[in-house]
Amino acid sequence: MKILVTVKRVIDYNVKVRVKSDNTDVDLANVKMALNPFCEIAVEEAVRLKEAGVATEVVVVSIGPKACQEQIRTALALGADRGIQIETDSMPESLNAAKLLAKVIAEEQPELIVMGKQAIDSDNNQTGQMLAALLDMPQGTFASELKLESGKAQVTREVDGGLQTVELNLPAIVTTDLRLNEPRYASLPNIMKAKRKPLAVKTPADLGVELKEHSKLIQVTPPAERQAGIKVASVDELVEKLKNEAKVI
């Protein structure tokens, strides 16, 4: 079985995000970048399936400028076998990303596609669902548990009411939630080995995809600063402030 995993380059979640002075976008100058945490979980799950003998190959795909090869190499150091970069000047919106991935999947013919449920920069939570629609594949989103047997994937999903288990015929698309696993750290020997693993570079033109703009970024602003809290001496005082000052009751 071949598993294809998508990964994205994002600002490291430990870094405080800065907005450009003209509010046109997030400031990426001299900012530490990392593998999207949900994508890291997806890579870990694919590698575990390979280690268990369920899968034979793990292929990692990323979309973006040449710098995203760093995150592909990170995934290779975690245990993936080879990487594919789809080179674009910037990260395209969700639908364009889904169209590019659909072409790669048509070429690679994996039995399972594992993706992070969302990226922590855009937080759209769209690409996996759009990709499933384009490929007419079954999908299991927000997976907290994944089992493969007899050509089927059993996915336990995290939903508002608790947990839901669905069974999918392969090939299928699974998007990962936080509780699916805990990613490993890449060892130094594996980081060195990753430098020698194959990494192919393709362009949207190679895949026959024309990137069209469906949405436009108008403005980026930082969140409003939180005001300091206050202490109250009694329940009556709390109710009075909630009613007359906060006006929430």
C-alpha positions as CSV (number, residue, x, y, z in Angstrom):
1,M,0.0,0.0,0.0
2,K,1.2,3.5,-0.9
3,I,0.2,6.4,1.4
4,L,0.4,10.0,0.3
5,V,0.7,12.7,3.0
6,T,0.3,16.4,2.4
7,V,2.3,18.9,4.4
8,K,2.4,22.7,4.7
9,R,5.0,25.2,5.8
10,V,3.6,27.5,8.4
11,I,4.9,29.9,11.1
12,D,6.1,27.9,14.1
13,Y,3.3,27.7,16.7
14,N,5.6,28.9,19.4
15,V,6.2,32.2,17.6
16,K,4.1,35.3,18.2
17,V,2.7,36.3,14.9
18,R,3.3,39.9,13.7
19,V,1.1,41.9,11.3
20,K,2.7,44.1,8.7
21,S,2.5,47.8,9.3
22,D,0.3,48.4,6.3
23,N,-2.1,45.5,7.4
24,T,-1.7,43.8,4.0
25,D,-0.6,40.4,5.5
26,V,1.3,38.6,8.2
27,D,5.0,39.6,8.5
28,L,7.2,36.5,7.7
29,A,10.6,38.3,7.7
30,N,13.1,36.5,9.9
31,V,10.3,34.3,11.4
32,K,10.9,30.7,12.3
33,M,8.9,28.4,10.1
34,A,7.9,24.8,10.8
35,L,5.8,21.8,9.7
36,N,2.1,22.4,10.3
37,P,1.3,20.5,13.6
38,F,-1.7,18.7,12.0
39,C,0.4,17.7,9.0
40,E,3.1,16.4,11.4
41,I,0.4,14.1,13.0
42,A,-0.5,12.9,9.5
43,V,3.1,12.0,8.7
44,E,3.4,10.2,12.0
45,E,0.3,8.1,11.3
46,A,1.5,7.1,7.9
47,V,4.9,6.2,9.2
48,R,3.3,4.1,12.0
49,L,1.2,2.2,9.4
50,K,4.4,1.5,7.4
51,E,6.2,0.3,10.5
52,A,3.3,-2.0,11.2
53,G,3.6,-3.6,7.8
54,V,0.3,-2.1,6.5
55,A,2.0,0.3,4.1
56,T,5.0,-0.1,1.9
57,E,5.7,3.5,0.9
58,V,5.0,7.0,2.3
59,V,5.1,9.9,-0.2
60,V,5.0,13.5,1.1
61,V,3.7,16.4,-1.0
62,S,4.0,20.1,-0.3
63,I,2.9,23.2,-2.2
64,G,4.8,26.4,-2.1
65,P,8.2,28.1,-2.8
66,K,11.5,26.4,-2.7
67,A,11.7,27.1,1.1
68,C,9.0,24.4,1.7
69,Q,11.6,21.8,0.8
70,E,12.8,22.2,4.4
71,Q,9.5,20.9,5.7
72,I,9.5,18.1,3.2
73,R,12.9,17.1,4.4
74,T,11.6,17.2,8.0
75,A,8.9,14.7,7.0
76,L,11.5,12.5,5.3
77,A,13.5,12.6,8.5
78,L,10.4,11.4,10.4
79,G,10.2,8.3,8.2
80,A,8.6,9.2,4.8
81,D,10.3,7.6,1.8
82,R,10.3,10.4,-0.8
83,G,9.0,13.9,-1.4
84,I,7.3,16.0,-4.1
85,Q,7.2,19.8,-4.1
86,I,4.7,21.6,-6.3
87,E,6.5,24.9,-6.8
88,T,4.5,28.1,-6.6
89,D,5.5,31.7,-5.5
90,S,3.1,31.6,-2.6
91,M,0.7,29.1,-1.1
92,P,-2.5,29.0,-3.2
93,E,-6.0,29.1,-1.7
94,S,-7.7,25.9,-0.8
95,L,-9.4,25.1,-4.0
96,N,-6.3,25.6,-6.1
97,A,-4.3,23.4,-3.6
98,A,-6.9,20.7,-3.9
99,K,-6.7,20.8,-7.8
100,L,-2.9,20.5,-7.7
101,L,-3.0,17.6,-5.2
102,A,-5.7,15.8,-7.3
103,K,-3.3,15.8,-10.2
104,V,-0.4,14.4,-8.1
105,I,-2.8,11.7,-6.7
106,A,-3.9,10.7,-10.2
107,E,-0.2,10.2,-11.1
108,E,0.8,8.4,-7.8
109,Q,-2.3,6.3,-7.3
110,P,-2.0,6.0,-3.5
111,E,-4.5,3.8,-1.7
112,L,-4.7,6.2,1.2
113,I,-4.3,10.0,1.5
114,V,-3.7,11.4,4.9
115,M,-3.9,15.2,5.6
116,G,-3.9,17.5,8.5
117,K,-7.5,18.7,9.1
118,Q,-6.4,22.3,8.8
119,A,-3.3,24.6,8.7
120,I,-2.7,26.8,11.7
121,D,-2.1,29.9,9.5
122,S,-5.2,30.1,7.4
123,D,-7.4,27.8,9.6
124,N,-9.7,27.1,6.6
125,N,-10.2,23.4,7.1
126,Q,-11.2,23.0,3.5
127,T,-8.6,21.3,1.3
128,G,-9.2,17.7,2.4
129,Q,-13.0,18.0,1.8
130,M,-12.5,19.8,-1.6
131,L,-9.9,17.1,-2.6
132,A,-12.4,14.3,-1.8
133,A,-15.0,16.0,-3.9
134,L,-12.7,16.5,-6.9
135,L,-11.6,12.9,-6.7
136,D,-15.0,11.5,-5.8
137,M,-13.4,9.6,-2.9
138,P,-14.8,8.7,0.5
139,Q,-13.5,10.9,3.3
140,G,-13.0,10.6,7.1
141,T,-12.4,14.0,8.7
142,F,-11.2,14.9,12.2
143,A,-9.8,11.4,12.8
144,S,-8.8,10.5,16.3
145,E,-8.3,6.8,15.4
146,L,-7.5,5.0,12.2
147,K,-7.6,1.3,11.4
148,L,-6.9,-0.4,8.1
149,E,-8.0,-3.9,7.2
150,S,-9.5,-5.8,4.2
151,G,-9.3,-2.9,1.9
152,K,-11.2,-0.6,4.2
153,A,-10.4,2.2,6.6
154,Q,-12.2,2.5,9.9
155,V,-12.1,6.1,11.1
156,T,-13.2,7.3,14.5
157,R,-14.1,11.0,14.1
158,E,-14.4,13.7,16.7
159,V,-17.8,15.4,16.4
160,D,-19.7,17.9,18.5
161,G,-21.7,15.1,20.2
162,G,-18.8,12.8,21.0
163,L,-17.2,10.2,18.7
164,Q,-18.5,8.8,15.4
165,T,-17.0,5.8,13.6
166,V,-17.2,5.5,9.8
167,E,-16.0,2.8,7.5
168,L,-14.5,3.9,4.1
169,N,-13.6,1.9,1.0
170,L,-10.1,2.5,-0.1
171,P,-8.8,4.6,-1.8
172,A,-9.9,7.2,0.7
173,I,-8.9,10.6,2.3
174,V,-8.4,10.9,6.0
175,T,-7.8,14.2,7.8
176,T,-6.2,14.1,11.2
177,D,-7.2,15.6,14.6
178,L,-4.9,16.3,17.5
179,R,-5.7,13.1,19.5
180,L,-4.8,10.7,16.7
181,N,-1.2,10.3,17.9
182,E,1.9,12.1,19.3
183,P,4.5,12.8,16.7
184,R,8.1,11.6,17.2
185,Y,11.2,13.7,17.1
186,A,13.5,13.2,14.2
187,S,16.9,11.7,15.2
188,L,20.1,13.1,13.9
189,P,20.9,10.0,11.8
190,N,17.5,10.2,10.2
191,I,17.9,13.9,9.5
192,M,21.2,13.1,7.7
193,K,19.5,10.2,5.7
194,A,16.7,12.5,4.7
195,K,19.1,14.7,2.7
196,R,19.7,11.7,0.4
197,K,16.1,10.7,-0.1
198,P,14.5,11.6,-3.5
199,L,12.6,14.9,-3.8
200,A,10.9,15.7,-7.1
201,V,9.9,19.3,-8.1
202,K,6.9,19.9,-10.2
203,T,5.1,23.1,-11.3
204,P,1.4,23.8,-11.8
205,A,2.1,23.8,-15.6
206,D,3.6,20.3,-15.3
207,L,0.4,19.2,-13.8
208,G,-1.8,21.0,-16.2
209,V,-3.4,23.2,-13.6
210,E,-4.1,26.9,-14.0
211,L,-4.2,28.7,-10.7
212,K,-7.3,31.0,-10.6
213,E,-8.0,33.5,-7.8
214,H,-11.4,32.9,-6.2
215,S,-10.9,35.1,-3.1
216,K,-8.9,38.2,-2.3
217,L,-7.1,39.1,1.0
218,I,-8.4,42.6,1.9
219,Q,-6.8,43.2,5.3
220,V,-5.0,41.6,8.2
221,T,-5.3,43.0,11.7
222,P,-4.0,41.8,15.1
223,P,-6.6,40.7,17.6
224,A,-7.8,43.2,20.1
225,E,-5.8,43.3,23.3
226,R,-7.6,41.8,26.3
227,Q,-8.4,44.0,29.2
228,A,-7.3,43.1,32.7
229,G,-9.9,41.3,34.8
230,I,-11.2,42.5,38.2
231,K,-12.1,40.8,41.4
232,V,-15.5,41.1,43.0
233,A,-16.4,40.6,46.6
234,S,-19.8,38.9,46.2
235,V,-22.2,37.2,43.8
236,D,-24.4,40.2,44.0
237,E,-21.6,42.5,42.8
238,L,-20.8,40.1,40.0
239,V,-24.4,40.0,38.8
240,E,-24.6,43.8,39.0
241,K,-21.4,44.3,36.9
242,L,-22.5,41.7,34.3
243,K,-25.8,43.4,34.0
244,N,-24.9,47.1,34.1
245,E,-21.3,47.2,32.9
246,A,-20.7,44.2,30.6
247,K,-24.4,44.1,29.6
248,V,-24.4,40.4,29.0
249,I,-27.4,39.5,31.2
